[in-house]
Amino acid sequence: MPDIRVHCPACNSELVIDQQYEDQEVECGSCFQVFVARSEKPPVPDEAQERPAGSSRRPARRRDDDEDDDRDRRPARRRRRDDDDYDRPRDRSPRKSRVAYILLGVFLGELGIHNFYAGHTNNGTAQLLITLLSIPLMCVFIGFFTIFIPFVWKIVDVCTVDRDGDGRLME
């Protein structure tokens, strides 16, 4: 199918996309801005479809309808521009299991293991530190009160958290 050339309204990068995606939402490969692709020039001949070997432009990607809409709410991040990075999938890790998260939270929740599994490393580190600091504080009786903080925290986490550290829904 012939390709068309469009310009990203945010970064003004020229993108080459399939003609079938014209008048649909696409994502810029450089700045990750989502916009409606409108053709500016007639279709490109077949011999011009090949990109030069040293080109660092990434092709536009069609936005999937089943993808989380939270991506629109997160600020766009600049990523490295590697020549071989344009064909890698965006989500490099598989989605986390909600059942595994709950089981880790029930059995190892005081240590924050369930949060490390889900990618919430700051919460996991805080739970681990509170637990480890509460044990020696039991000698002065303060630890008997602080040891319950991670216990209550894990119950709240298991009941409310349904997204991993990247903001994707757990399976």
Secondary structure, DSSP 8 states (H G I E B T S, - for coil): --EEEEE-TTT--EEEEEGGGTTSEEE-TTT--EEE----S--B-GGG-S--TT------EE--TTS-GGGGTS--------GGGTTS-S--S----HHHHHHHHHHHGGGTHHHHHHT-HHHHHHHHHHHHHHHHHGGGTSHHHHTHHHHHHHHHHHHH--B-TTS-B--
